Amino acid sequence: MTRLSRMCDSCGAGALSVSYQIEHFSYGAQDDVVTLSANVPVITCAECGESFTGEEAELLRHEAVCRHLQRVTPADIKAIRETYGLTQDQLAEISGFGIASIKRWESGYQIQNLSADRYLRLLRLPPNFRFLQMLEGSSLASKAPVFQTSLSERTIEDAKSFHLSSRSGAREAA
């Protein structure tokens, strides 16, 4: 159990502690209700016994719903964006998603629909991402790629002047 320095909202005492508990909650409506679970931090006041959860617990519940729906989580969406070193605005420009949607998805205020989820999953693959950068002359298309292996100047120059011979020319030489 972790002690907190903030005060209890109910009684004003400073005797708050945090423990993690498996919380079961319902998701869905009418015939489609399922019970999900998340390991959430529960804040308890030793003075008055009041227990409550905060924003972190809400994010963990949201992630449980994303897993149930088999959707990319907010942390995954942010990781996709950060992998390419982009701001939310830049991701919006490249992907065609609205900036407000990206902000809602990353903050956990909304779960993306199935088509947006599949599109985000495709963005994880660098060739797909580079293709989108090139579409419609994105101003980010000129962003230099980061190579895993350094190349010498000579290798780069040799590559610039390299030409494949035609198949018919190869047969004539043989």
MOKA-V772227 format. One record per run of one state. SS is the DSSP state (2 for helix, 1 for strand, 0 for the rest). FROM is the first residue (numbers start at 1). LEN is the number of residues. If there is no record, write none. Layout:
BEGIN
ss: (SS | SS)
from: (FROM | FROM)
len: (LEN | LEN)
END
This chain:
BEGIN
ss: (0 | 1 | 0 | 1 | 0 | 2 | 0 | 1 | 0 | 1 | 0 | 2 | 0 | 2 | 0 | 2 | 0 | 2 | 0 | 2 | 0 | 2 | 0 | 2 | 0 | 2 | 0)
from: (1 | 2 | 4 | 16 | 28 | 30 | 33 | 34 | 46 | 51 | 53 | 55 | 70 | 74 | 84 | 88 | 96 | 99 | 108 | 114 | 124 | 126 | 138 | 153 | 161 | 167 | 174)
len: (1 | 2 | 12 | 12 | 2 | 3 | 1 | 12 | 5 | 2 | 2 | 15 | 4 | 10 | 4 | 8 | 3 | 9 | 6 | 10 | 2 | 12 | 15 | 8 | 6 | 7 | 1)
END
